[in-house]
């Protein structure tokens, strides 16, 4: 919250578990033009009626 309220540049550090998929991904040694975007998933929602 403090970062959002600060008027100016902010550095934030986030710790992510190694097995988590966080998108977009930038592979080691790659440029920003080579980012891996979120994969497309089929819509698996199911409508439930009572």
C-alpha distances in whole Angstrom, upper triangle without the diagonal:
4,5,5,6,9,12,14,14,12,13,11,13,14,17,19,22,25,27,24,24,21,22,23,25,26,29,30,32,32,30,28,31,31,28,28,27,26,30,31,32,34,33,34,33,36,36,37,40,41
4,5,5,6,10,11,12,9,11,10,13,15,18,20,24,27,28,26,26,23,24,25,26,27,30,31,32,32,31,28,31,32,29,30,29,29,32,34,35,37,36,37,37,39,40,41,43,45
4,5,5,8,9,9,6,8,8,11,13,16,19,22,25,27,24,24,21,21,22,23,24,27,27,29,28,27,24,28,29,26,27,26,26,30,32,33,36,35,36,36,39,40,41,43,45
4,6,8,9,10,9,11,11,14,15,18,20,24,26,28,25,25,21,21,21,23,25,28,29,30,29,28,25,28,29,26,27,25,25,29,30,32,34,33,35,34,37,38,39,41,43
4,6,9,11,10,13,13,17,18,21,24,27,30,31,28,28,25,25,25,27,28,32,32,34,33,31,28,31,32,30,31,29,29,33,34,35,38,37,38,37,40,40,42,44,45
4,6,8,8,11,12,16,18,21,24,27,30,32,29,29,25,26,26,27,28,31,31,32,32,30,27,30,32,29,31,30,30,34,35,37,40,39,40,39,42,43,45,47,48
4,7,9,13,14,18,20,24,26,30,32,34,31,31,27,27,26,28,28,32,32,33,32,30,27,30,32,30,31,30,31,35,36,38,41,40,42,41,44,45,46,49,50
4,7,10,13,17,19,23,25,29,31,33,30,30,26,26,25,26,26,29,29,30,29,27,24,27,29,27,29,29,30,34,36,37,40,40,42,41,45,46,47,50,52
4,7,10,14,16,20,22,26,28,30,27,27,23,23,22,23,23,26,26,26,26,23,21,24,26,24,26,26,27,31,33,35,38,38,40,40,43,45,47,49,51
4,6,10,13,16,19,23,25,27,25,24,21,21,21,21,21,24,24,25,25,23,21,24,26,23,25,25,26,30,32,34,37,37,38,38,42,43,45,47,49
4,7,10,13,16,20,21,24,22,22,19,19,19,19,19,21,21,22,22,21,19,23,24,22,23,23,25,28,31,33,36,36,37,38,41,43,44,47,49
4,7,10,13,16,18,21,19,19,16,17,17,17,18,20,20,22,22,21,19,23,23,21,22,22,22,26,29,30,33,33,34,35,38,40,41,44,46
4,7,10,13,15,18,16,17,14,16,17,16,17,19,18,20,21,21,19,23,23,20,21,21,22,25,28,29,33,33,34,34,37,39,41,44,45
4,6,10,12,15,13,14,11,14,15,14,16,17,18,20,21,21,19,22,22,19,19,19,19,22,25,26,29,30,30,31,34,36,37,40,42
4,7,9,12,11,13,11,14,16,15,16,17,17,20,21,22,21,24,23,20,19,20,19,22,25,26,29,30,30,31,34,36,37,40,42
4,6,8,7,9,8,12,13,12,14,15,16,19,20,21,20,22,21,18,17,17,16,19,22,22,26,26,26,27,31,33,34,38,39
4,6,5,9,10,13,15,14,16,16,17,20,21,23,22,24,22,19,18,18,17,19,22,22,26,26,26,27,30,33,34,37,39
4,6,8,10,13,15,12,14,13,14,18,18,21,20,23,20,18,16,17,17,18,22,22,25,27,26,28,31,34,35,39,41
4,7,9,13,15,13,15,15,16,20,20,22,22,23,21,18,16,17,15,16,19,19,22,24,23,25,28,31,32,36,38
4,6,10,12,11,14,14,16,20,20,21,20,22,19,16,14,14,13,14,17,17,20,21,21,23,26,29,30,34,35
4,6,9,8,12,12,15,18,17,19,17,19,16,13,11,10,9,10,14,14,18,19,19,21,24,27,29,33,35
4,6,6,10,12,14,17,16,17,15,17,15,11,10,9,8,11,14,15,19,20,21,22,26,28,30,34,36
3,5,9,11,14,17,15,15,12,14,12,9,7,6,6,9,12,14,18,19,20,22,26,28,30,34,36
4,7,10,13,15,13,12,10,11,10,6,5,5,6,10,13,15,19,20,22,24,28,30,33,36,39
4,6,9,12,10,11,9,11,9,5,5,7,9,11,15,17,21,23,24,26,30,33,35,38,41
4,6,8,6,7,6,9,7,5,6,9,12,14,18,20,24,26,28,30,33,36,39,42,45
4,6,5,8,9,11,8,7,8,11,14,15,19,21,25,27,29,31,35,38,40,44,46
4,6,9,11,13,10,10,12,15,17,19,23,25,29,31,32,35,38,41,43,47,50
4,7,10,12,10,11,13,17,20,21,25,27,31,33,35,37,41,44,46,50,53
4,7,8,6,8,10,14,17,19,22,25,28,31,33,35,39,42,44,48,51
4,5,5,7,11,14,17,19,22,25,29,31,33,35,39,42,44,48,51
4,5,6,9,11,15,17,20,23,27,29,31,33,37,39,42,45,48
4,6,9,11,15,17,19,23,26,28,30,33,36,39,42,45,48
4,7,9,13,14,17,21,24,26,29,31,35,37,40,44,47
4,6,10,12,15,18,22,24,26,28,32,34,37,41,44
4,7,8,12,15,18,21,23,25,29,31,34,38,41
4,6,9,12,16,18,20,22,26,28,31,35,38
4,7,9,13,14,16,18,22,25,27,31,34
4,6,10,12,14,17,20,24,26,30,33
4,7,9,12,14,18,21,24,27,31
4,6,8,11,14,18,21,24,27
4,6,9,12,15,18,21,25
4,6,9,12,15,18,22
4,6,10,13,16,19
4,7,9,13,16
4,6,10,13
4,7,10
4,7
4
